[in-house]
Amino acid sequence: MDLPLGELCDVCTREINARAARAARWVSLGTTLVFGLYVMSVLPPLQGPRMIGAAATVTWFLVTRRITARIVSEWLRAR
C-alpha cells in the first residue's frame, strides 16, 4: 500500500490521536481544577452564581480538552 507524500498510516494516526487525547485529558483536568477553585472562591455563596460557575467550569473543561487535543495532534504530526 502506497501512501501519498506527507500522509500517515492508520496505525500512526491512531497512535497520534491516542497520545493527543491522553495529553489533552491531563491538561484539561489540571486547568479545570485551578479554574474551578478560582471560580468557587470568587463567587458569592448563593445557588444561582454557583450553578453558573459550575456550568462555566464544565464548559472550560470541554473547550480546553478539544483545543489541547488539536494542538498536540498537530504538533505530533509535524514531528
Buried (B, 14 or more C-beta within 10 A) or exposed (E): EEEEEEEEEEEEEEEBBEBBBEBBBEBBEEBBEEBBEEBBEEBEEEEEBBEEBBEBBEEBBEEBBEEBBEBBBEEBEEE
